[in-house]
Amino acid sequence: MCEKKDFSQRQCVICNKQLFGRSDKRFCDIQCKNYYHAQVRKSVKTISSETIKILAKNIIILEGIMGEEKNSCVIDQLALERLGFRFGYITNINEKYGIMRYDVFAFSYRFIKKRRIEITVDRKRSPVSPFIFKRWSREIVETVPIE
């Protein structure tokens, strides 16, 4: 009816030493446990920092296109891609009346017609903390939108 598991063959996740003791034990000692969790934290930190870099680059590109005075503009999708904008990285998606709008912090864009994009900015929304962009502030791109 019930099968008994053979716990004598259990091994440490890191060094493959044989484990003794509790049935749910995964590591042979504290060093292996600390090493494992340090690697997990490192990989998560790497993924999140890469995402923040890409979002920062996206917002720098949008700031370069919109400037200080514009509230909206229309640009070709290919031109935006050539500047290095990555469409897969956004902070929010809104759907209203069947129209999908994609947000990158205070900026919002939607796809219109053939490969054309309308970009708008919410000037009332509080700006993103400057410490996020401190490292990439030298990369601000001066561009003129293609209309």
Secondary structure, DSSP 8 states (H G I E B T S, - for coil): ------GGG-B-TTT--B--S-TT---SSHHHHHHHHHHHHHHHHHHHHHHHHHHHHHHHHHHHHHTTT-SEEEEEHHHHHHTT--TT--SEEEEETTEEEEEETTEEEEEETTTEEEEEE-TTS----HHHHTTTGGG--------
